[in-house]
Amino acid sequence: MKNRLEIEHQWPINVREDWKYLFKPDREYLKVNLKIKQLKNVFVNHYGLVLKNGFLVKGCAPNIGFSGYDECKYFEHWKKATEQNIVSKYGKSIHSETWDDTTYLLIHSPWFSYYFWITECMPRLLKVKDQLDEVTLIYPEIWDNFTFVKESLSLFPNLKIRKLKSDVHLRVKNLILPEVKPWTPMFIPELVEEVRNFFFSKLDALGIQSPIDTDKVYISRAGSKRRKFDDETKVEMLLGKYGFVPVRMEELSFFGQIALMRKTKLMTAITGAGLINILFMERGGKFLDLTNDEYKRKSQYKFHFFKLCNLLNIKYAVSFLGTTSYPEIDHWSNQDMISDIDLIEKHLCLLLDV
């Protein structure tokens, strides 16, 4: 797959000169040409890393390339997978299985969450949707714990699966490997379009409508243990003044989340993996990103939801907010956000043009 669609870069509507380095145009996706590989006699570790002739197979995981786009994890992953391969073959402390001559399909990689399911696993599955009668999906048994996985796979009633037990690695004779996008924070327009169109068509066929009658959504983290507002009531009162409805996404089904986002024109939320639901928002909408002020100084965050907004022509604004400093919190990024109502309202009014 060679990319042909281009993303029109638009600065955040409240951008400042000293922020612009965070939101630079990104055209690296245009160089990506994802393939479907047919491999024989490979080692597949439990997390989806693939070794062939002693090396990691290109496209088995993101972030194993060599460029300045993001932090390279090649040597870390290669070392771990090589150790697992050797010890499982010659030792006893690491377990592996040799599967039969069936052709197996691999769509997962070491990072896994709702974000990765939408942006990596589903695009890989859809790349081979016309070949599913010929393959059996390698299905990590931990996926049984995720309703979004089960709901997604229910749309492929003829898909055969074989469960991979926790901490067990594989030797596979025949493997189909759709390459994953090379970098976690990268969005490739063709893949985004394919995922959107697939789920929209399936929801239409099933007659699934939005469970909440609104086109203005505030994704609330009030029920979360971390990374929520220090005064959620104050934030909800402000947003309610402008017609936003607080929604706890964890209370909705996966299909319900998609149906809600599909009709959402205005959204705001604290930065987190769940913001991948922007992918299902209405084109030409508006989004206010409520984010940690430390992200201006920490290079590991790439503002990829800004890139997704550009892709979908969604107007983007950002509020950089301070955080609490609770000593018991394990990482700075998990601190609660300070409810700076004045700053949020200032950027919200700018976004809404009121």
N, C-alpha and C positions, 0 to 999 in steps of 0.2 A: 504494500500500500504506500504510494507516494502521495504526499500531501499537496493539495491544490488550493484549498480555501485559505484565505489570509485573514488575520485578525486585525481590525482597525484599532490602532492604539488611541485611547482617550485618557487624558490625565484625570485623576480624581477632581471633582468639581470644586473642592476646597483645598487643592494642592498648594503647598508653599515651596519656595525655592529650596529651602533646606531639607525638604522631604523628597524632592524629585528623584534622588538616587535610589529610592525604594521602589519606584514605579516606572522604571525605564522600559522602553519597548523591548519585547522579546520575540525574536524571529527564528530562534533555534529550531522550533518545531518543524519549520519548512524543510529542514535537512533530513528529517526522519523518514525512513522507508521500512516499515514493519513487514516481516515475512512470517510464513507458517513453515516451521521446520519439521521434518520427519527424521527422527533419530533412532538409532539402534544401539542396544547394549550400553545403557547409561546408568549412572548412579543418581538417584533423586533423593535428596534429604527431606526430612519431614516438612520443612518450611518451603519447599519448592525450588531449592537450588539444584542445578543440574551440572554434573561433571561428565566430561567426555575427554578421554585421553589425558586425564590429569588437569584439565582446565575447566573453568566455568564456561558454560555455553552462553554466548551472547544472546541477550533477550530473555533469559530465564528469570531475571530480577531487575528492578530499576536500580539506579545509582551504582552501577558497576562499570560505567564508562570512565574515560579519562578526559575530562575537560574542566573548565572553570564554572560550569553551570551550577553545580551543587557538589556537596562533599562526596568523594568517591569511597565506596565501601567494598571494592573488589577484593583487596587483600584480606580484609576481615572475614568476608564471606568465603573466599577460597580456602583460607586456613581452617575455618570451622568445618566446611564440607569435606575437605581432604582428611581431616582427623576422623570424622565420622565414617567416611568410606573405609579407611584403613582399619580402624578399631572394630567396626562391625564385621569386617571380612575376616580378620585374623584374631580378634580378641573376643571377650564375652560381656564386657560392660556396656556396649552399645548394640542395640538389636536392629537387624535388618531382615527383609523378606525379599525373595526373588519371585516376582509375579510371572504369570504364564505368557503365552504368545499373543494374547489379546492386545489390540492397539489401544493404548491409554492416552488420555488427554490431560494435560497439565495447564491450569489457569491461575494457580496461586503462587505467591512469593513470600519472602520473609516478613514483610509488614502486612498486618491485616486489621482492618476496622471497617466501619461503614464507608468511609472515604475510599479505601482501597478496593472494596467490593464494587463500588460504582465506577471508579476511574480506571481500574486495571482488570479485575476478574471478569466483569460483564463484557467489556470490549473484546477480551480474548475469547470468551465463549461465543460472542456474536460473529467473530471472524470465521468460525468453523460451523456456523449454524446449519449449513447445508450438508455437513458431513457427520452429523451427530449419530446417525444410524450405524456408523462404522466404528465408533469409538466408545470407550468407557471412561467416565470422568474419575480422576483421582480426587477423592472427597475426604479431606481431613475430618475426623470424627468430631472435632471441636465445633465444626460448623453447625452441628445439631443445636447449639445454644443460641443461634442467631436467626431470628424470625425473618430478617430481610433476605437471608440466603434461601431459606425454605420457600418464602413467597416467590422469589425470583425463579427458582428452579421448578416451581410448580407450573410455570409457563412453558416448560419443555417436557411434556408428559412422557415422551418416548426416550428421554435421556437415561442411559444406564450409568449407575455409579458403583464404585467400589470404595468402601471406607478404609481410610488409612488411620491406624491406631496411633495414639499419642506417643511421641518419642520413638517411633519406628521408622526406619529409612528403607528405601527401595532400590532394587536392581530391576530395571525394566528393559525388556527386549525390544519393544516397539513403542515409541513415544511420539505423539503429536504435540508440538510446542508452538503455539501462537506467541510471537514475541510481544513482550510488554513494552509500553512506552519507556524511553530510556531514563527519565528523571521523574521523581515523585511530584514535584510542583509544576510539571509541564502539562499543558492541555493541548490536545491535537483536535482541531475543529471537526474533522470527519468522524472521529470516535465519539465526540460529544453528541454530534447530530444522530449518529446511529443508536446510541443508548436512549436519547430522548425519544426518537421516533418509535423505537421498539416498545418502550413502556407505554407511551401514549396510545399506540394502536391497540395494545393488549388491554389497557384500562377501558378504552372505548368498546372493545368487543365484550368485555365483562360488565359493562354498564356501571363502572365505579365512579361515583361523584365525590366531590370534596366533602369531608365530614363536618366542615365549619364554613359558614356562610360569610366569608370576608375576602377581600383582596388586599388587606393591609395586615401584615403578620409580624409580631414580635416573638421570636423564638426565645422562650424563657428557660433559664437554667435554675429556676427557683428550687427545683427538686433535686439538684445536684449537690454533691458533697464539697465540690471545689469549683473554682473559676466561675462564681456567680457574683451578683452585685451585693455589696454590703448592706444596701437598703433596697430590696426588690420592690417593695410597695411604692416607694417614691418614684422609681423608674416607670413602673406600670401606670401610675397616675399621670405622669407626663405624657407617655405615649398614648394613653387612652384619650387624652385631650385632642389628639390628632387622628383619632379613629383606629389606632392599632389594637389588634386583639392578641393578648398573650396566649401562646400555644406551647405546651410541653410535648415535644415531638415523640418522646418515649411512650406517651399514652396513645399514640396513633399506630395503626398498622403501617407497614411499609408502603402498601398501595395507597393508603389514606394520606400519607405524607406526600407522595407524588401528586395525587389528585389535588391536594390543597395548594402545593407549590405551583401547579400548572395554571391556576387562576390568580396567583399572587402577583400584584403589580408593584407593591411597596413592601419592603422587608427591612428589618433591623435585627441584630443579634450580636452577642459576644463571639469573637473569633473562636472557632473550634472546628473539629473534623466534620461535625454535623452540617456545617455550612455548604457542604457539597450539594445540599438540596437546592442551592441556587441553580444548579444544572437544569432543574425542572421548572424554573420560574418563567413567567411570560417574557418574551423578548421585548426590549424597550422599557423594562421596568426600572425601579430605583432601589438602591440598597445602601444602608448606612452601616458600616463596619465598626463595631464597638470593640476596640482592641487595646492591648497592653502597651503602655508607653515605652516599655523596655524593648519592644520590637524595633524601635528606631535605632537601637544600638546593638542588637543581637543579630548577627548575620545569618543564622540558621533559618530564620523565617523569611520566605520569599514572596509573601503577599500574593499567593497563587489565586485566591478568590477574586482579587482585583483583575487578574488575567482572565478568569472565567467570565466576569462581568463584561469585560471588553469583547470577548468572543460572542456574547449574547446581546450586545448593545444595551447593556443595563448601566444606567448612570450610577456612579460609585462615589461615595463620600466616606471619610474615615474620621473617627474621634479617638485620639490617643488619650487613654485614661490612666490615672495612677492606680496603684494597687495597695492592698493591705500588706502587712509584714508579719504575719503570724509565724512564730518560730517552729510550730509543729508541721507546717506545710513543707513537703519534700522538695519542691522546686519553685523557683521564682515565677514560672509561667502558670502555676496552679493557684497562685494567690487570688483572692476575691478582688473584684474591680470596685473602685471608688465611684459612688453614684454622683458624678459631676453633672447635675441636672442642667446647669446653665450652658455648659459646653455642648452637651448632647442636643439641647433644644436649638442652639445656634446652628449646628450643622444640619439638624433635621429640617429647620426652616429653609436653609439654603438649598437642600436637596428637593424639598417640596415646592420651592419657589413661592413661599408665603411670607 
